[in-house]
Amino acid sequence: MSIAVWLPLLLPLLAAPAARRLADALPPRTAALLLAVSAVLLAACSTAALGLLAGAGALRLPPVAALGHLVLPVVGDQVTVPAACVAAALLTAVAVALVHAVRRHVLLADRARRNAEQVGTAAGDLTVLSDARPDAYALPGRPGQPGRIVVTSGMLRALDPAEREALLAHERAHLSGRHHLFLTALALACACHPALRLLRAPLSYALERGADEAAAAAVGDRRLAALAIGHAALAGRPAPRPYAALSVATGPVPRRVSALLSPRAARTPRAIALLLAAVVTLSAGCALYAAVDLHGSIEVAQGEPR
């Protein structure tokens, strides 16, 4: 098997430096989409590479070779059995991490929904919790059901009426933009490759910036939206919640406030965008080439013309 199979395991490390630049330079929605899709593709390629390494090593074991009717003793000369064992262990760890991430998300989301339904007072898409601790977040709904905006009485008291309107507009933008899907995709990608965790901050920033702009447009006042975000962040206290529940106080608030007060035209750093696209393309190409190479080796080992 070609050395190309190892590259998808290393290339995600190159994506992080480009991510923050793109989050600052591109329109928020475009940046979020590009980061989420890149993370998913890089995770898929790295997982496929682990599968190919483990499979190539397994084919060198006599019982497996006999099962596959392999007439040659060696398949995948560059892959040693110890390396394949490590790949198999990592592949198992990825599967466990994926199950854990999904289970954690489902449990936390169900707990948050039950708490909102049992303790909160609902009015339209808004649920108010009787809690002195200032907090507010957008909670995705169950499949086929709309999401809700959850806000505590403490947060409502911390803001004036105009700021409350901006806060609710911000959270509604998270729900209407289905931003939780971006975070869920990244969380699953991070379970496949730990290096992709470096994309969390840029993606979160892009999503919050998108909601900030939507809130500013809804209230018709960028300064008011910036004040609401700043006051909510100062009053809010971090609380455990599903990773798909987005809060106005998330991310680098000073950068977000500065972007609202001093808007700049979006610019596309072509070199950075091309670098990220090249990393994803190269990773996919290497995984595909390794798969074709392994398939060809199997055909040769079976005595078939390559």
Beta strands, then each sheet from edge to edge (+ up, - down):
strand 1: 121-123
strand 2: 126-129
strand 3: 136-139
strand 4: 148-152
sheet 1: 1+ 2- 4- 3+
end
